[in-house]
Amino acid sequence: MGVISKTENSIIKVIEKVMLNKIKTVETLPGSWSVDLLLDLAHKAPAVFVAYRGGPAEKSNVDAVSDGKFSVYVVTKAGREGHRRKGSITAIGAYDILEAIVPHIHRLAVPDVGTLKFVNVDNLFGDVVQDLGVTVYAADFVLPQMVWPFVDVHTLDDFITFNADVDQVQANGDVDITVREILPT
């Protein structure tokens, strides 16, 4: 397992341990931000999603090194905005979830990878989020000096299905061609 997957899995395990059965979903972010994704997340709320967000490379004469940025998205849903943020008798709030998990992820030592550091939290408020009746917060963590190890491609599993979406006509973000090939193993 690579450093990114190992880190995401470690964060998820900590959240599951801390939150027990207080939230419905803990998993990696299942796609790119879109209205469809927000609808999906709303159905899974209260929830926490984890995503690797890249990070700047560091100058190194030896290893490929970067400061890896990992975001933890807290999604809550309730009839009133105040209840989505602060909670109520019937719903856990985003603040409750953030306050429960952030201290446990800050300084989380991922074996053979490094230690996470809490750097920021954002309210991802917007009209679409408001219209869907959800609240989304992002807590950002950095994994300083994350070393990208050499991977022997022979140790990776073969894949049998290749999928690709191609935007070639106007390069406007719309999928013009979808390619799906079943490959021999």
C-alpha positions in Angstrom: 0.0 0.0 0.0 1.3 3.4 -0.9 1.9 6.4 1.4 -1.3 8.2 0.3 -3.6 5.2 0.8 -1.9 4.3 4.1 -2.4 7.9 5.4 -6.0 8.1 4.3 -6.7 4.7 5.9 -5.1 5.7 9.1 -7.2 8.9 9.3 -10.4 6.9 8.6 -9.5 4.3 11.4 -9.0 7.1 13.9 -12.3 8.8 13.0 -14.1 5.5 13.2 -12.6 4.8 16.6 -13.4 8.3 18.0 -16.9 8.6 16.6 -18.1 5.0 17.2 -21.7 5.0 16.0 -22.3 8.7 16.2 -22.1 9.3 12.5 -23.4 7.3 9.5 -20.5 7.3 7.1 -16.7 7.5 7.2 -14.9 6.9 3.9 -12.7 8.5 1.2 -14.3 11.3 -0.8 -16.0 9.4 -3.6 -15.5 11.8 -6.4 -14.9 15.4 -7.6 -16.9 18.2 -6.2 -20.2 18.6 -8.1 -23.9 19.0 -7.3 -24.3 15.3 -7.9 -21.6 14.5 -5.3 -23.1 16.9 -2.8 -26.5 15.1 -3.2 -24.8 11.8 -2.6 -23.0 13.2 0.5 -26.2 14.6 1.8 -27.8 11.1 1.8 -24.8 9.8 3.7 -24.8 12.5 6.4 -23.8 12.9 9.1 -20.6 11.9 7.6 -16.8 12.4 7.3 -14.9 12.0 4.1 -11.1 12.0 3.6 -9.2 13.1 0.6 -5.6 13.6 -0.5 -5.3 17.1 -2.0 -1.7 17.2 -3.3 0.9 19.5 -1.9 4.0 21.4 -2.8 7.2 19.5 -3.6 10.3 20.2 -1.5 13.8 20.6 -2.9 15.6 17.4 -2.3 18.7 16.0 -4.0 17.9 12.4 -3.1 14.2 11.6 -2.7 10.9 12.8 -4.2 9.4 14.7 -1.2 6.3 16.8 -0.8 4.2 18.3 2.0 1.1 16.1 1.5 -2.2 17.9 2.2 -5.1 15.8 3.5 -8.6 17.2 4.0 -11.3 15.8 6.2 -14.7 16.9 5.2 -17.5 17.0 7.8 -21.0 16.9 6.3 -24.2 17.3 8.3 -27.8 17.6 7.3 -30.7 19.0 9.3 -33.8 21.2 8.7 -32.1 24.4 10.1 -28.7 25.8 9.4 -28.1 26.3 13.1 -28.8 22.6 13.8 -26.4 21.5 11.0 -23.6 23.5 12.6 -24.4 23.2 16.4 -26.5 20.1 16.5 -29.8 19.5 18.2 -31.6 16.9 20.2 -32.0 14.7 17.1 -28.9 15.6 15.0 -25.2 15.8 15.6 -23.7 19.1 14.5 -20.6 19.8 12.4 -18.9 21.6 15.3 -19.4 18.5 17.5 -17.8 16.3 14.9 -14.9 18.7 14.2 -14.1 19.1 17.9 -14.2 15.3 18.4 -11.9 14.3 15.6 -9.4 17.2 14.9 -7.4 16.7 18.1 -7.0 13.0 17.4 -5.8 13.5 13.8 -3.4 16.3 14.7 -0.1 14.6 15.5 -1.3 11.3 14.2 1.8 9.2 13.4 1.3 7.1 10.3 3.7 4.2 10.4 6.5 4.4 7.9 5.1 7.6 6.5 5.2 10.6 9.0 3.1 12.7 11.4 0.1 14.8 10.4 -0.3 18.4 11.6 -3.5 20.4 11.7 -3.2 23.6 9.7 -6.7 24.9 8.8 -10.5 24.6 8.9 -12.9 26.1 6.4 -16.7 26.4 6.2 -17.4 25.4 2.6 -20.6 27.5 2.6 -22.3 28.2 -0.7 -25.7 28.6 -2.3 -25.8 25.0 -3.6 -24.8 23.6 -0.2 -27.4 25.8 1.5 -30.1 24.8 -1.0 -29.4 21.1 -0.3 -29.8 21.6 3.4 -26.3 20.5 4.3 -23.3 22.0 6.0 -19.7 21.1 4.9 -16.5 21.9 6.8 -13.0 21.0 5.7 -10.3 20.4 8.3 -6.9 20.4 6.6 -3.8 18.5 7.7 -0.3 18.5 6.3 2.1 15.6 6.3 5.5 17.4 6.1 8.3 15.9 4.1 6.2 13.0 2.8 8.7 10.8 0.9 7.4 9.3 -2.4 9.0 5.8 -2.4 10.1 4.0 -5.6 7.4 1.4 -6.5 8.2 -1.7 -8.3 5.3 -1.9 -10.9 5.6 -5.7 -10.8 4.2 -5.6 -7.3 1.0 -3.8 -8.4 -2.1 -5.8 -9.3 -3.2 -6.0 -12.9 -6.4 -4.3 -13.9 -8.9 -5.8 -16.2 -11.1 -2.8 -17.0 -9.9 0.5 -18.4 -12.2 3.5 -18.2 -11.6 6.9 -19.7 -13.7 10.0 -20.2 -12.5 12.3 -23.0 -13.4 15.9 -23.5 -12.0 16.6 -27.0 -14.5 18.7 -29.0 -14.5 22.0 -27.2 -12.5 21.3 -24.1 -15.3 22.6 -22.0 -15.4 19.9 -19.3 -18.2 18.0 -20.9 -17.5 14.3 -21.7 -17.6 13.8 -25.4 -16.4 10.2 -25.5 -16.3 7.4 -22.9 -14.0 4.6 -23.5 -14.4 1.3 -21.6 -12.1 -1.6 -22.5 -11.9 -5.0 -21.0 -8.2 -6.0 -21.0 -6.7 -9.4 -20.9 -5.1 -10.5 -17.7 
